[in-house]
Amino acid sequence: MLPSEVLELSILEFVRIPGAERWRSTSLPSLAVSVKCQDWNEVADALIRLHARKIINVRKWIDQQGFVAAQLSPELTRFFNSGEFQMEITAEGRVYAETLSERKKLDNAPLQASEISMSAAVGGLLQNETKMSEAIREALHNRSIFEQQTIEIVRGFQEPLISTKAMQDALAKINLGNESFYKSLVENFQINDQQYWNSVALALEPTLNSLSQIGSEIAKQMVETSKAMESALSSAPFQGAMKGLLDQAAIIASLNLKVPDLTRLYWPKEVLLERLPLVEDSVWNARALEVLRESVVNRFTQIETKEIATIETANQFVKGHVQLVRALPPAVSFDDVNLGEDEFRGCNEEIGAKLEQELMRVGVQFVELRRAAWRNLKANSAAGARMAMTGIRELFSDVLHLLAADDELKKTEIWLNRTERDQTRPTRRMRLQFIVGERLAEFDALVQFDRSIQNANKFTHTFGENPELVRIAISQVENCLYLLLVSSRHAS
């Protein structure tokens, strides 16, 4: 939890103390002591936030006027600083308090599910590589942060209304991480549309806060990796070129980690709710890129041209995600950061040319499919853009199925040890694992990048008349496909 959330929860627990009257009287100094915060201004700011979001109602007795409700205005700080006032928690506030209480119990549950330990970055990264990759893989199986927050809020609504067993059954049946999340949540928790959308709206703020917190942890990890890199790469082959790419990866990852806070500023709430998968992917893409950085440092004595191609392509993909977010209206400003649009497009074209060489090795028909997609885009029409995106997605799918054919994959432990025994065909994730083999960091990155592409498809279709947005989206698919081909265990 963020420090601001810890303080807000302390205030709400003060208001909701068992046996207290509905309205709780206090003063700012007294409240600061109760919530163990020495900064009165910080407490006042928290009260203003809670009041503005209708988590609490605040009033004060004024002679000859009676109780006067607090109003959002520049005078509100003075309202809290002068004399006693009374607070009550609202219906929305009770749900918010319960959500924070659950998060306090789990204390950074999103991080515990997906944290990558960097404590041994300088001295023992090599020994931790498998553990790190397993942590990432576990995180990619977990629900999204937004889904997790929404479930907790719905749970808060329904806990007083249904039995403990019914609650446990509902939680167990929820289908996470796919398009049926809404249907699954509504049916299993027996809520209506309005309750669902109320829960979704309440989940927005804690989701963004969690993403910012996870971003801060990733940023710390990046610093530790950079320290390890300085000594590890000094004697490595290709060290000059590789160091430049790894430094660039850190910069690109940092840009992505800014997306949750920036979109909160520039996108209206309803737009932000709709695009939350893109916002989450900015953090997960940055994390996947950081894992690749670490894996290169771990293998510094074995660096080959393949590693250079891998980092270069992953850099381009993660930077492309920032470009995609930036291309969606209303525009998100990255202040004075030079995103290098011309250089970005040039790099995409270079990777596109290399992709054709790889596709030629797989099958000449795939080269023609790629060229047909780009011809459709150059038609400068919405229909042409849709055909281009459809064509490039089909190209990715065809290559994926060629390199991981059902008959071959079903002979492996990937299929034989599957947990969902009713599956009749391999999943995309299984195919990626089959193609990449033991290269764990590349596999984790490909799973995340593929998921990022799937999440972006909806918005590419919606803004199909924007040729630059479609161009970025097509390049994202191509970058992911090229990364898949160079990471393949069959690649030369």
Buried (B, 14 or more C-beta within 10 A) or exposed (E): BEEEBBBBBBBBBBBBEEEEEEBBEBBBEEBBEBBEBEEBEBBBBBBBBBBEBEBBBBBBEEEEEEEEEBEEEEEBBEBBBEEEBBBBBBEBBBBBBBBBBBBBEBEBBBBEBBBBEBEBBBEEBBEBBEEBBEBBBEBBEBBBBBBBBBBBBBBBBBEEEBEEEBBEEBEEEBBBEEEEBEEBBBBBBEBEEEBBEBBBBBBBBBBBBBBBBBBEBBBEBBEBBBBBBEEBBEEBBBBEBBBEBBEBBBEBBBBBBBBBBBBBEBBEEEBBBBBBBBBBBBBBBBBBBBBBBBBBBBBBEEBEEBBBBBBBBBBBBBBBBBBBBBBBEEEBEBEEEEEEEEEBBEBBEEBBEBBBEBBEEBEEEBBEBBEBBBEBBEEEBBEBBBBBBEBBBEBBEBBBBEBBEEEEBBEBEBBEEBEEEEEEEBEBBBBBBBBBEEBBBBBBBBBBBBBBBBBBEEBBBEBBEBBEBBBBBBBBBBBBBBBBBBBBEEBE
